[in-house]
Amino acid sequence: LKPEEQEICNALNRRTEFRVLRTTYGLFDEHGNLKIEALKPQK
């Protein structure tokens, strides 16, 4: 890309908004049960 095109792309990337879909990601197993290891503090 030309430098001015790259700057336009960079500006668009900076404006990208993200939305949190869920805060429980990884807390439950495939049966919907709470994972005990998910509650342990990460080292």
mmCIF file as Biopython writes it, N, C-alpha, C and O atoms, coordinates in Angstrom:
data_model
#
loop_
_atom_site.group_PDB
_atom_site.id
_atom_site.type_symbol
_atom_site.label_atom_id
_atom_site.label_alt_id
_atom_site.label_comp_id
_atom_site.label_asym_id
_atom_site.label_entity_id
_atom_site.label_seq_id
_atom_site.pdbx_PDB_ins_code
_atom_site.Cartn_x
_atom_site.Cartn_y
_atom_site.Cartn_z
_atom_site.occupancy
_atom_site.B_iso_or_equiv
_atom_site.auth_seq_id
_atom_site.auth_asym_id
_atom_site.pdbx_PDB_model_num
ATOM 1   N N  . LEU A ? 1  ? 0.838   -1.199  0.000  1.0 0.0 1  A 1 
ATOM 2   C CA . LEU A ? 1  ? 0.000   0.000   0.000  1.0 0.0 1  A 1 
ATOM 3   C C  . LEU A ? 1  ? 0.873   1.248   0.000  1.0 0.0 1  A 1 
ATOM 4   O O  . LEU A ? 1  ? 1.998   1.259   0.500  1.0 0.0 1  A 1 
ATOM 5   N N  . LYS A ? 2  ? 0.311   2.283   -0.575 1.0 0.0 2  A 1 
ATOM 6   C CA . LYS A ? 2  ? 0.991   3.580   -0.522 1.0 0.0 2  A 1 
ATOM 7   C C  . LYS A ? 2  ? 0.922   4.082   0.919  1.0 0.0 2  A 1 
ATOM 8   O O  . LYS A ? 2  ? 0.021   3.704   1.669  1.0 0.0 2  A 1 
ATOM 9   N N  . PRO A ? 3  ? 1.870   4.930   1.303  1.0 0.0 3  A 1 
ATOM 10  C CA . PRO A ? 3  ? 1.865   5.422   2.699  1.0 0.0 3  A 1 
ATOM 11  C C  . PRO A ? 3  ? 0.549   6.072   3.119  1.0 0.0 3  A 1 
ATOM 12  O O  . PRO A ? 3  ? 0.101   5.870   4.248  1.0 0.0 3  A 1 
ATOM 13  N N  . GLU A ? 4  ? -0.080  6.850   2.229  1.0 0.0 4  A 1 
ATOM 14  C CA . GLU A ? 4  ? -1.346  7.492   2.617  1.0 0.0 4  A 1 
ATOM 15  C C  . GLU A ? 4  ? -2.475  6.462   2.738  1.0 0.0 4  A 1 
ATOM 16  O O  . GLU A ? 4  ? -3.360  6.616   3.579  1.0 0.0 4  A 1 
ATOM 17  N N  . GLU A ? 5  ? -2.450  5.418   1.908  1.0 0.0 5  A 1 
ATOM 18  C CA . GLU A ? 5  ? -3.443  4.348   2.030  1.0 0.0 5  A 1 
ATOM 19  C C  . GLU A ? 5  ? -3.242  3.566   3.326  1.0 0.0 5  A 1 
ATOM 20  O O  . GLU A ? 5  ? -4.209  3.188   3.986  1.0 0.0 5  A 1 
ATOM 21  N N  . GLN A ? 6  ? -1.992  3.329   3.683  1.0 0.0 6  A 1 
ATOM 22  C CA . GLN A ? 6  ? -1.694  2.618   4.919  1.0 0.0 6  A 1 
ATOM 23  C C  . GLN A ? 6  ? -2.172  3.417   6.125  1.0 0.0 6  A 1 
ATOM 24  O O  . GLN A ? 6  ? -2.687  2.851   7.089  1.0 0.0 6  A 1 
ATOM 25  N N  . GLU A ? 7  ? -2.000  4.735   6.065  1.0 0.0 7  A 1 
ATOM 26  C CA . GLU A ? 7  ? -2.446  5.581   7.179  1.0 0.0 7  A 1 
ATOM 27  C C  . GLU A ? 7  ? -3.966  5.554   7.307  1.0 0.0 7  A 1 
ATOM 28  O O  . GLU A ? 7  ? -4.494  5.575   8.419  1.0 0.0 7  A 1 
ATOM 29  N N  . ILE A ? 8  ? -4.671  5.506   6.181  1.0 0.0 8  A 1 
ATOM 30  C CA . ILE A ? 8  ? -6.138  5.404   6.216  1.0 0.0 8  A 1 
ATOM 31  C C  . ILE A ? 8  ? -6.550  4.087   6.872  1.0 0.0 8  A 1 
ATOM 32  O O  . ILE A ? 8  ? -7.454  4.060   7.707  1.0 0.0 8  A 1 
ATOM 33  N N  . CYS A ? 9  ? -5.884  2.999   6.492  1.0 0.0 9  A 1 
ATOM 34  C CA . CYS A ? 9  ? -6.175  1.694   7.098  1.0 0.0 9  A 1 
ATOM 35  C C  . CYS A ? 9  ? -5.883  1.706   8.593  1.0 0.0 9  A 1 
ATOM 36  O O  . CYS A ? 9  ? -6.661  1.173   9.384  1.0 0.0 9  A 1 
ATOM 37  N N  . ASN A ? 10 ? -4.775  2.306   8.978  1.0 0.0 10 A 1 
ATOM 38  C CA . ASN A ? 10 ? -4.426  2.392   10.397 1.0 0.0 10 A 1 
ATOM 39  C C  . ASN A ? 10 ? -5.481  3.178   11.168 1.0 0.0 10 A 1 
ATOM 40  O O  . ASN A ? 10 ? -5.851  2.798   12.278 1.0 0.0 10 A 1 
ATOM 41  N N  . ALA A ? 11 ? -5.968  4.277   10.580 1.0 0.0 11 A 1 
ATOM 42  C CA . ALA A ? 11 ? -6.987  5.093   11.242 1.0 0.0 11 A 1 
ATOM 43  C C  . ALA A ? 11 ? -8.276  4.288   11.426 1.0 0.0 11 A 1 
ATOM 44  O O  . ALA A ? 11 ? -8.913  4.364   12.477 1.0 0.0 11 A 1 
ATOM 45  N N  . LEU A ? 12 ? -8.660  3.516   10.402 1.0 0.0 12 A 1 
ATOM 46  C CA . LEU A ? 12 ? -9.865  2.680   10.523 1.0 0.0 12 A 1 
ATOM 47  C C  . LEU A ? 12 ? -9.691  1.627   11.607 1.0 0.0 12 A 1 
ATOM 48  O O  . LEU A ? 12 ? -10.618 1.363   12.372 1.0 0.0 12 A 1 
ATOM 49  N N  . ASN A ? 13 ? -8.518  1.030   11.676 1.0 0.0 13 A 1 
ATOM 50  C CA . ASN A ? 13 ? -8.258  0.018   12.698 1.0 0.0 13 A 1 
ATOM 51  C C  . ASN A ? 13 ? -8.328  0.607   14.101 1.0 0.0 13 A 1 
ATOM 52  O O  . ASN A ? 13 ? -8.805  -0.049  15.027 1.0 0.0 13 A 1 
ATOM 53  N N  . ARG A ? 14 ? -7.863  1.819   14.262 1.0 0.0 14 A 1 
ATOM 54  C CA . ARG A ? 14 ? -7.908  2.457   15.587 1.0 0.0 14 A 1 
ATOM 55  C C  . ARG A ? 14 ? -9.338  2.733   16.019 1.0 0.0 14 A 1 
ATOM 56  O O  . ARG A ? 14 ? -9.624  2.807   17.214 1.0 0.0 14 A 1 
ATOM 57  N N  . ARG A ? 15 ? -10.240 2.886   15.051 1.0 0.0 15 A 1 
ATOM 58  C CA . ARG A ? 15 ? -11.636 3.203   15.370 1.0 0.0 15 A 1 
ATOM 59  C C  . ARG A ? 15 ? -12.493 1.955   15.554 1.0 0.0 15 A 1 
ATOM 60  O O  . ARG A ? 15 ? -13.677 2.061   15.872 1.0 0.0 15 A 1 
ATOM 61  N N  . THR A ? 16 ? -11.916 0.790   15.360 1.0 0.0 16 A 1 
ATOM 62  C CA . THR A ? 16 ? -12.684 -0.445  15.496 1.0 0.0 16 A 1 
ATOM 63  C C  . THR A ? 16 ? -13.164 -0.601  16.933 1.0 0.0 16 A 1 
ATOM 64  O O  . THR A ? 16 ? -12.382 -0.482  17.876 1.0 0.0 16 A 1 
ATOM 65  N N  . GLU A ? 17 ? -14.441 -0.865  17.087 1.0 0.0 17 A 1 
ATOM 66  C CA . GLU A ? 17 ? -15.014 -1.059  18.416 1.0 0.0 17 A 1 
ATOM 67  C C  . GLU A ? 17 ? -15.238 -2.545  18.654 1.0 0.0 17 A 1 
ATOM 68  O O  . GLU A ? 17 ? -15.617 -3.286  17.746 1.0 0.0 17 A 1 
ATOM 69  N N  . PHE A ? 18 ? -15.000 -2.959  19.868 1.0 0.0 18 A 1 
ATOM 70  C CA . PHE A ? 18 ? -15.208 -4.349  20.252 1.0 0.0 18 A 1 
ATOM 71  C C  . PHE A ? 18 ? -16.277 -4.405  21.318 1.0 0.0 18 A 1 
ATOM 72  O O  . PHE A ? 18 ? -16.372 -3.519  22.168 1.0 0.0 18 A 1 
ATOM 73  N N  . ARG A ? 19 ? -17.081 -5.449  21.270 1.0 0.0 19 A 1 
ATOM 74  C CA . ARG A ? 19 ? -18.152 -5.625  22.247 1.0 0.0 19 A 1 
ATOM 75  C C  . ARG A ? 19 ? -17.920 -6.948  22.977 1.0 0.0 19 A 1 
ATOM 76  O O  . ARG A ? 19 ? -17.648 -7.972  22.350 1.0 0.0 19 A 1 
ATOM 77  N N  . VAL A ? 20 ? -18.026 -6.916  24.280 1.0 0.0 20 A 1 
ATOM 78  C CA . VAL A ? 20 ? -17.896 -8.138  25.075 1.0 0.0 20 A 1 
ATOM 79  C C  . VAL A ? 20 ? -19.188 -8.928  24.915 1.0 0.0 20 A 1 
ATOM 80  O O  . VAL A ? 20 ? -20.270 -8.443  25.246 1.0 0.0 20 A 1 
ATOM 81  N N  . LEU A ? 21 ? -19.063 -10.141 24.407 1.0 0.0 21 A 1 
ATOM 82  C CA . LEU A ? 21 ? -20.248 -10.968 24.187 1.0 0.0 21 A 1 
ATOM 83  C C  . LEU A ? 21 ? -20.644 -11.736 25.433 1.0 0.0 21 A 1 
ATOM 84  O O  . LEU A ? 21 ? -21.828 -11.936 25.702 1.0 0.0 21 A 1 
ATOM 85  N N  . ARG A ? 22 ? -19.645 -12.165 26.193 1.0 0.0 22 A 1 
ATOM 86  C CA . ARG A ? 22 ? -19.929 -12.844 27.461 1.0 0.0 22 A 1 
ATOM 87  C C  . ARG A ? 22 ? -18.698 -12.756 28.349 1.0 0.0 22 A 1 
ATOM 88  O O  . ARG A ? 22 ? -17.565 -12.703 27.871 1.0 0.0 22 A 1 
ATOM 89  N N  . THR A ? 23 ? -18.947 -12.742 29.640 1.0 0.0 23 A 1 
ATOM 90  C CA . THR A ? 23 ? -17.842 -12.665 30.600 1.0 0.0 23 A 1 
ATOM 91  C C  . THR A ? 23 ? -17.577 -14.013 31.252 1.0 0.0 23 A 1 
ATOM 92  O O  . THR A ? 23 ? -16.730 -14.130 32.138 1.0 0.0 23 A 1 
ATOM 93  N N  . THR A ? 24 ? -18.307 -15.026 30.809 1.0 0.0 24 A 1 
ATOM 94  C CA . THR A ? 24 ? -18.174 -16.350 31.426 1.0 0.0 24 A 1 
ATOM 95  C C  . THR A ? 24 ? -17.403 -17.312 30.535 1.0 0.0 24 A 1 
ATOM 96  O O  . THR A ? 24 ? -17.465 -18.524 30.742 1.0 0.0 24 A 1 
ATOM 97  N N  . TYR A ? 25 ? -16.682 -16.798 29.556 1.0 0.0 25 A 1 
ATOM 98  C CA . TYR A ? 25 ? -15.966 -17.658 28.611 1.0 0.0 25 A 1 
ATOM 99  C C  . TYR A ? 25 ? -14.989 -18.565 29.351 1.0 0.0 25 A 1 
ATOM 100 O O  . TYR A ? 25 ? -14.141 -18.091 30.106 1.0 0.0 25 A 1 
ATOM 101 N N  . GLY A ? 26 ? -15.115 -19.871 29.130 1.0 0.0 26 A 1 
ATOM 102 C CA . GLY A ? 26 ? -14.207 -20.829 29.736 1.0 0.0 26 A 1 
ATOM 103 C C  . GLY A ? 26 ? -14.564 -21.249 31.153 1.0 0.0 26 A 1 
ATOM 104 O O  . GLY A ? 26 ? -13.840 -22.041 31.755 1.0 0.0 26 A 1 
ATOM 105 N N  . LEU A ? 27 ? -15.651 -20.744 31.693 1.0 0.0 27 A 1 
ATOM 106 C CA . LEU A ? 27 ? -16.023 -21.105 33.065 1.0 0.0 27 A 1 
ATOM 107 C C  . LEU A ? 27 ? -16.860 -22.377 33.126 1.0 0.0 27 A 1 
ATOM 108 O O  . LEU A ? 27 ? -16.961 -22.997 34.185 1.0 0.0 27 A 1 
ATOM 109 N N  . PHE A ? 28 ? -17.462 -22.774 32.002 1.0 0.0 28 A 1 
ATOM 110 C CA . PHE A ? 28 ? -18.366 -23.912 32.003 1.0 0.0 28 A 1 
ATOM 111 C C  . PHE A ? 28 ? -17.886 -24.983 31.035 1.0 0.0 28 A 1 
ATOM 112 O O  . PHE A ? 28 ? -17.270 -24.679 30.013 1.0 0.0 28 A 1 
ATOM 113 N N  . ASP A ? 29 ? -18.175 -26.249 31.367 1.0 0.0 29 A 1 
ATOM 114 C CA . ASP A ? 29 ? -17.829 -27.348 30.461 1.0 0.0 29 A 1 
ATOM 115 C C  . ASP A ? 29 ? -18.938 -27.514 29.419 1.0 0.0 29 A 1 
ATOM 116 O O  . ASP A ? 29 ? -19.887 -26.731 29.381 1.0 0.0 29 A 1 
ATOM 117 N N  . GLU A ? 30 ? -18.808 -28.542 28.576 1.0 0.0 30 A 1 
ATOM 118 C CA . GLU A ? 30 ? -19.776 -28.742 27.493 1.0 0.0 30 A 1 
ATOM 119 C C  . GLU A ? 30 ? -21.171 -29.102 27.986 1.0 0.0 30 A 1 
ATOM 120 O O  . GLU A ? 30 ? -22.129 -29.039 27.217 1.0 0.0 30 A 1 
ATOM 121 N N  . HIS A ? 31 ? -21.303 -29.483 29.265 1.0 0.0 31 A 1 
ATOM 122 C CA . HIS A ? 31 ? -22.604 -29.823 29.845 1.0 0.0 31 A 1 
ATOM 123 C C  . HIS A ? 31 ? -23.206 -28.658 30.634 1.0 0.0 31 A 1 
ATOM 124 O O  . HIS A ? 31 ? -24.288 -28.791 31.205 1.0 0.0 31 A 1 
ATOM 125 N N  . GLY A ? 32 ? -22.518 -27.531 30.666 1.0 0.0 32 A 1 
ATOM 126 C CA . GLY A ? 32 ? -23.026 -26.371 31.382 1.0 0.0 32 A 1 
ATOM 127 C C  . GLY A ? 32 ? -22.671 -26.344 32.851 1.0 0.0 32 A 1 
ATOM 128 O O  . GLY A ? 32 ? -23.182 -25.510 33.599 1.0 0.0 32 A 1 
ATOM 129 N N  . ASN A ? 33 ? -21.795 -27.254 33.278 1.0 0.0 33 A 1 
ATOM 130 C CA . ASN A ? 33 ? -21.375 -27.287 34.678 1.0 0.0 33 A 1 
ATOM 131 C C  . ASN A ? 33 ? -20.161 -26.386 34.881 1.0 0.0 33 A 1 
ATOM 132 O O  . ASN A ? 33 ? -19.287 -26.291 34.021 1.0 0.0 33 A 1 
ATOM 133 N N  . LEU A ? 34 ? -20.129 -25.737 36.025 1.0 0.0 34 A 1 
ATOM 134 C CA . LEU A ? 34 ? -19.019 -24.846 36.347 1.0 0.0 34 A 1 
ATOM 135 C C  . LEU A ? 34 ? -17.728 -25.640 36.490 1.0 0.0 34 A 1 
ATOM 136 O O  . LEU A ? 34 ? -17.692 -26.658 37.182 1.0 0.0 34 A 1 
ATOM 137 N N  . LYS A ? 35 ? -16.679 -25.178 35.841 1.0 0.0 35 A 1 
ATOM 138 C CA . LYS A ? 35 ? -15.372 -25.837 35.947 1.0 0.0 35 A 1 
ATOM 139 C C  . LYS A ? 35 ? -14.679 -25.357 37.220 1.0 0.0 35 A 1 
ATOM 140 O O  . LYS A ? 35 ? -14.523 -24.153 37.424 1.0 0.0 35 A 1 
ATOM 141 N N  . ILE A ? 36 ? -14.267 -26.282 38.070 1.0 0.0 36 A 1 
ATOM 142 C CA . ILE A ? 36 ? -13.596 -25.933 39.319 1.0 0.0 36 A 1 
ATOM 143 C C  . ILE A ? 36 ? -12.266 -25.237 39.028 1.0 0.0 36 A 1 
ATOM 144 O O  . ILE A ? 36 ? -11.918 -24.259 39.691 1.0 0.0 36 A 1 
ATOM 145 N N  . GLU A ? 37 ? -11.517 -25.743 38.028 1.0 0.0 37 A 1 
ATOM 146 C CA . GLU A ? 37 ? -10.207 -25.152 37.723 1.0 0.0 37 A 1 
ATOM 147 C C  . GLU A ? 37 ? -10.325 -23.718 37.197 1.0 0.0 37 A 1 
ATOM 148 O O  . GLU A ? 37 ? -9.352  -22.966 37.239 1.0 0.0 37 A 1 
ATOM 149 N N  . ALA A ? 38 ? -11.498 -23.334 36.707 1.0 0.0 38 A 1 
ATOM 150 C CA . ALA A ? 38 ? -11.685 -21.969 36.219 1.0 0.0 38 A 1 
ATOM 151 C C  . ALA A ? 38 ? -11.728 -20.972 37.372 1.0 0.0 38 A 1 
ATOM 152 O O  . ALA A ? 38 ? -11.489 -19.780 37.174 1.0 0.0 38 A 1 
ATOM 153 N N  . LEU A ? 39 ? -12.031 -21.456 38.574 1.0 0.0 39 A 1 
ATOM 154 C CA . LEU A ? 39 ? -12.119 -20.568 39.732 1.0 0.0 39 A 1 
ATOM 155 C C  . LEU A ? 39 ? -10.781 -20.374 40.430 1.0 0.0 39 A 1 
ATOM 156 O O  . LEU A ? 39 ? -10.622 -19.455 41.234 1.0 0.0 39 A 1 
ATOM 157 N N  . LYS A ? 40 ? -9.818  -21.241 40.121 1.0 0.0 40 A 1 
ATOM 158 C CA . LYS A ? 40 ? -8.510  -21.139 40.766 1.0 0.0 40 A 1 
ATOM 159 C C  . LYS A ? 40 ? -7.731  -19.968 40.175 1.0 0.0 40 A 1 
ATOM 160 O O  . LYS A ? 40 ? -7.778  -19.749 38.965 1.0 0.0 40 A 1 
ATOM 161 N N  . PRO A ? 41 ? -7.019  -19.218 41.004 1.0 0.0 41 A 1 
ATOM 162 C CA . PRO A ? 41 ? -6.233  -18.090 40.488 1.0 0.0 41 A 1 
ATOM 163 C C  . PRO A ? 41 ? -5.170  -18.567 39.498 1.0 0.0 41 A 1 
ATOM 164 O O  . PRO A ? 41 ? -4.537  -19.603 39.700 1.0 0.0 41 A 1 
ATOM 165 N N  . GLN A ? 42 ? -4.988  -17.805 38.439 1.0 0.0 42 A 1 
ATOM 166 C CA . GLN A ? 42 ? -3.966  -18.119 37.441 1.0 0.0 42 A 1 
ATOM 167 C C  . GLN A ? 42 ? -2.617  -17.636 37.930 1.0 0.0 42 A 1 
ATOM 168 O O  . GLN A ? 42 ? -2.517  -16.572 38.542 1.0 0.0 42 A 1 
ATOM 169 N N  . LYS A ? 43 ? -1.574  -18.418 37.662 1.0 0.0 43 A 1 
ATOM 170 C CA . LYS A ? 43 ? -0.228  -18.015 38.076 1.0 0.0 43 A 1 
ATOM 171 C C  . LYS A ? 43 ? 0.457   -17.261 36.966 1.0 0.0 43 A 1 
ATOM 172 O O  . LYS A ? 43 ? 1.602   -16.837 37.122 1.0 0.0 43 A 1 
#
